[in-house]
């Protein structure tokens, strides 16, 4: 491993993990509890049950809805699905979306692995994918830091992210039932909703959408050239035009509503963090939100 990777991990351990001061180490297990893989019994369905556990064959034969019960594993296997596409390499805040993704992924790997859980990762950028097999301990977080520190070669022009392929790769890689974090800006080709729902059908899925503040509210900077990071298309935009700013806000709102509904229908726990957000505050908020949802 490189010295830069070790320095990054040490910095995050000091600035983030230590600052959490036990607020997540004990809480993440109830918020992101994982799902056991060993079937033990069937019982009648109640309104509080997860519909994904319904045994439809037995229910049809018995003319009553039954759910499968599983023995929850003491330790879980977690996967980090990391979007490394061109759109993730942009940003106007103090750090880019790729830097925010790297720091969040490394901290999650450190928090999960230090409690005895196995953590693996899928790094995706269309034709370039890398899979890190699940392991436990600090060395796994260091290995992930090393992989994320490696520069990604520039993609060809006109290439947009195939989010559906990324989610399908995650589904085939994570063969055993477990916990899956998907870290992405969810900017790419349409039609990935079904792949997300299929992934959530087998695993407990937590999505973390990483956005730049300028993607939510375009700042007034006068005339600027705006470039699509994935296609390379450039246009001249008058960011001081009030009509343009109003239209962009409406489009952003429409996209936010659509994404929220997509995540809800897929049955995933969805979070959004911005690149200028404090990582400790973001993690605490994620755990609290996930804890409320699980209850």
FIMAR-630127 format. One record per atom (N, C-alpha, C): x, y, z negated. Coordinates in steps of 0.05 Angstrom, whole numbers, plus 5000, padded with zeros to 4 digits. Atoms other than C-alpha are relative to their C-alpha. Example, Ala and Ser with C-alpha at 12.3 -4.5 7.8 and 13.67 -1.06 7.14 Angstrom:
! residues 2
501849765000;524649104844;501850245000;498449765001;527349794857;498550224986;
***
This chain:
! residues 295
501749765000;500050005000;501850255000;498449754998;502450715014;499850164974;500049825024;504251224961;497750195001;502349824997;498851684989;497449874990;502450145010;493451154975;500049984970;499850025029;495951054905;499550274986;500449735011;496051804892;497050075001;502949944997;488851864918;498449854979;501550165019;486351304874;500550114972;499449895026;489951584813;498650274995;501349745003;487152274825;497049964995;502850055004;480052004831;499449874973;500350125026;480951584769;500150214978;499749795020;483152194730;497750215002;501949784997;478352714760;497149914999;502850094998;472052284768;499449784980;500750235017;472251604733;500250074971;499749935029;474951884667;497950204992;502049805007;470052464669;497249884996;502650135004;464251984674;499649904971;500050055029;466151764604;497849804991;501850215007;461951134603;497150055008;502749944993;455751464632;499049825023;500850184979;455751004692;500749714996;499050275002;459650394672;497949814989;502150175011;453950124630;497350045014;502649944989;448250454668;499649885028;500350084973;449750224739;498749725003;500950274998;447949504723;496949995000;503049995001;440649684707;498950155024;500949854977;440150184764;500349855025;499450164976;443349744817;500549724990;499950255015;441849074788;500749765016;499450234984;443048624847;497849794999;502150214999;439047994863;501549745001;498750275002;440947284844;499449845025;500350164976;441646754898;498849734995;500950275007;439246144860;497050004995;502950035004;431845974868;499549824976;500650165024;428845714803;497149924998;502850075005;421245734805;498250185017;502149844987;414746004835;498150084978;502149915018;409546414798;498150185015;502049834987;403346814814;501050295003;499149734994;404447494845;498550204982;501249785015;403248124803;500750265015;499549754984;402848844829;502850124996;497349895005;409649004798;502249865015;498050164987;413248474839;500950125026;498949924974;417748604899;498749835021;501450164979;413848394961;502049845016;498150164985;420348144991;500449724989;499750265012;420047564942;497649825003;502450164995;413247314965;500749765017;499750244984;413446594989;497449965017;502449994984;408546645047;499049725007;500850284994;408545895063;498449884977;501450115023;406545694993;497450154995;502449845004;401646274988;497849925019;502050094981;398146045051;498849734993;501050275007;397545325027;498250014975;501449995026;395045514957;497750205000;502049794998;390546084980;500250194976;499449815021;393846514926;502950095004;497349894995;399946964929;501949924978;497950085018;406246684898;502650145007;497449884996;413146984889;502149804991;497750175008;419846634885;501550144977;498349895022;423946724821;502849905004;497250064996;431446734823;501550044973;498249965022;436846654771;502050225007;498349774993;440447324770;502949934992;497250055005;447947254775;501150194979;498849835020;452047524718;501750225013;498449814985;456747864767;498950015028;501149984973;454448134834;502350055020;498249934978;457848214901;498850255014;500849744988;457448924928;501550055026;498849924975;458749154999;499750295005;500049724993;460549855021;500150015031;500149974971;458349995093;500650295006;498949734997;462250605115;500050095029;500249884974;460651025176;502550175005;497649864993;467251245207;499950135027;500449904973;464351545270;500950295002;499049734994;466252215302;498450214985;501649795014;460452595270;500750024971;499249995028;463152415201;502750154997;497449875002;469752765217;499750315002;500449714999;466553465219;499350104972;500749885026;464953955164;500950294999;499349725003;465054685145;500550084971;499749945029;465354635069;502949954992;497250035010;471554525025;501249745009;499050244989;472153825053;498149895020;501750124979;469553425112;498349774989;501850235008;464252885110;501749754996;498350245003;469652355120;501549994974;498649985026;473452595059;498149944977;502050055021;467052595017;499349705000;500650284998;465451895042;502349834987;497750155011;472551645025;500050014969;499949975029;472351924954;497749854987;502250145012;465451654940;500349705001;499650294996;467050964968;502149894980;497850095018;473550914927;499049994971;501149995027;470051124863;498049784995;501950225003;464350634874;501549734998;498550255001;469350074888;501449974973;498650025026;473250244824;498049954978;502050045022;466950284780;498949725001;501250274998;464049634806;502049784995;498050225003;470449224809;501149984972;498850015026;472949414740;498249864980;501950155017;466749084711;499849705008;499950284992;468448414743;498549945025;501550054976;464348494806;501850005024;498550024975;466948324875;499050225019;500749784982;467048904925;501349955027;498950014973;467848865000;499250245015;500649774984;467449375055;499949945029;500250014970;465449455128;500550295009;499449744988;468750045164;499250005029;501250024973;464950195228;500350265016;500049794981;466150635288;499649895028;500750124975;462650325348;501849765007;498450224991;468049895382;502249934980;497950055019;472749935322;498849944972;501050085027;470749555259;502249854985;498250155018;474649305200;498449904976;501450135022;472148835146;502149944978;498450055024;475248815076;498549794984;501450225015;473548155042;499650074971;500649935028;470348204973;502149894980;498250085022;475148194914;499450184977;500449855023;475348474845;502650134991;497749885011;480048914805;500850265013;499049754990;483749564815;501449985027;498650044975;487849274872;498150025024;501949984978;481449234914;499450295006;500449714995;480049974905;502450125013;497649904988;487250114923;500149915030;500050104972;486649684986;498050175017;501949844985;480350065006;501150295005;498949734997;483850734994;502150005023;498050034979;489550495040;498649995027;501450034975;484650295095;498750275009;501349754993;480850955091;502050225006;497949804994;487451345094;501149975028;499150044973;488951055162;498450175019;501649834981;487051555217;498549845020;501650134979;481551355265;500750135027;499549894973;483351435339;497550135011;502349854988;478951925377;498549825019;501650164982;473151595413;499750145027;500349894974;471451695485;497750205001;502149804998;467052275508;497349875005;502750104996;459552175506;499249764984;500650245017;459851625453;498650094975;501449955025;454551665399;500049754983;499750235019;454351225338;497649815003;502050214998;450650565345;499449914971;500650065028;447650555275;498849734997;501350265001;443549935290;502249785000;497950195000;449949555307;501549994974;498649995027;453249795242;498449844979;501750145020;447349535201;499849715006;500050294993;447048875239;502649874992;497450105008;454548785227;500049964969;500150035029;453348905153;498349764992;501750235007;447748385152;501449735005;498650254994;452047845185;502449964983;497650025016;458148005143;499349934971;500950055027;454448015076;498149765000;501750244996;451947295082;498549934974;501350065025;450247215008;498550244990;501749795011;444747614974;501650174980;498549835018;447648214938;499150295002;500549715000;448148974934;501650135022;498749874977;449649394995;499750304999;500149714997;451450134997;500650075029;499549904972;450850475065;500650294998;499249725001;454751125068;500350115028;500049904972;453351525131;498550275000;501649764996;450552175158;497449935015;502250104984;445551755198;499450175024;500149874974;447052145261;500949815021;499250194979;447051695322;497749935017;502150094982;442951305371;497549934984;502550075013;435551225353;499649705001;500850284999;432450545339;501449834979;498650155021;436350345276;498249924976;501850055023;430250315230;499549714994;500550285004;428849585241;502449854988;497650135010;436049385228;500350064970;499849935029;435849755161;497949844984;502050155014;429349415142;500849714998;499150275001;432248735159;502249964980;497950025020;438348875117;498850014972;501349975027;433949085058;498249764994;501750245005;429748455067;501649794984;498450205014;435548035041;501650124976;498349885020;439648524999;498650244986;500849755012;438549084950;501850225014;498549814983;440549684994;499750284988;499949725009;442650374971;501250165022;498849834979;443550895025;500850274988;499049745009;447651525013;500650165025;499649834976;446952045068;501750244992;498049795005;452852525069;499750215021;500649794982;451353195099;501750254993;498749755003;454953855109;497950214995;502049805005;451254465081;499050145025;500849864976;451254785150;498049845017;502050164986;447154195176;497250044989;502649955013;441554395128;499150295004;500649714996;441955155136;502350135014;497849894984;446155455192;500750274990;499349745010;450156035164;500150215023;500049784981;449956715198;502950085005;497249944992;456756765234;500250145027;499949874974;454757135296;500149805023;499850174977;456456845364;502249794995;498050215004;460056175356;499549785021;500250254984;461555565399;499449774982;500750235015;458254945371;500549755017;499350244985;460954265392;498849754987;501050265010;457553585385;502449824997;497650165006;462853165351;500149735014;500050264987;460552525385;500050015030;500149994971;458952745456;502050205012;498149794990;463853335461;498650235013;501549784988;458253785488;500350264984;499749745013;459354525473;497950205010;501849794992;454355095472;500650254983;499749755014;454655825453;497450074985;502449975017;449955975395;500350274986;500249765016;447856645365;498849944973;501050095027;447356445292;498550234985;501449775013;444657145274;497250035011;502749984988;438357045317;498049894981;501950105020;432557005267;498149785011;501850204989;428156615315;501449735003;498550244999;433656105327;500349874973;499750115027;434856025253;497449894989;502650105008;427455935240;499449735013;500550254985;426955405294;501849774990;498250205011;433055035267;499049904973;501050095027;430155035196;497649815003;502350174995;423754735223;500849725009;499050254991;427654195259;501349844978;498750135023;431754045197;497949884982;502150105018;425453985155;498649755012;501350234987;422253515206;501849754998;498250235001;428453075207;500249894971;499850095028;428853055131;497549844992;502550145006;421552845126;500049735014;499950254985;422552315180;501949804987;498150185013;428752025146;499049904973;501150085026;425352015078;497949785004;502050204995;419551625107;501249745010;498750244990;424151145144;501249844977;498850145022;427950985080;497849874982;502150115016;421450895042;498849755012;501150234987;418650415093;501949765000;498150225000;425050015094;500449884972;499750105027;424749935018;502750034988;497449955010;431550225004;500050234979;499649775018;433950694949;501750205015;498749814983;435851324986;501050244984;498849775013;440451884963;501150185022;498749814983;443252514996;501950174984;498049825013;449652874976;501250185021;498749814982;452953485006;503050014995;497150005002;460353575018;501150204980;499149805020;460754164970;499049934972;501150095025;457453764914;502149874982;498250135019;461253554851;499449705000;500450294998;462352804856;498949874975;501050115025;461152664783;497050054998;502949935001;454453034785;498449845020;501450154980;452552674849;499649714991;500250285009;454051984819;498049984977;501950015022;450252134755;497250035010;502649974989;444352374795;499049765015;500750244985;444551754839;499149784980;500750215019;444451294778;497350064987;502649935013;438751674745;497649955019;502250044981;434551664808;499549715005;500350294996;435950924820;498849874976;501250115024;434250774748;497150054998;502849945000;427651124753;498549835020;501350164980;425950754817;499849714992;500150285008;427750074788;497949954978;502150025020;423250204728;497250025011;
***
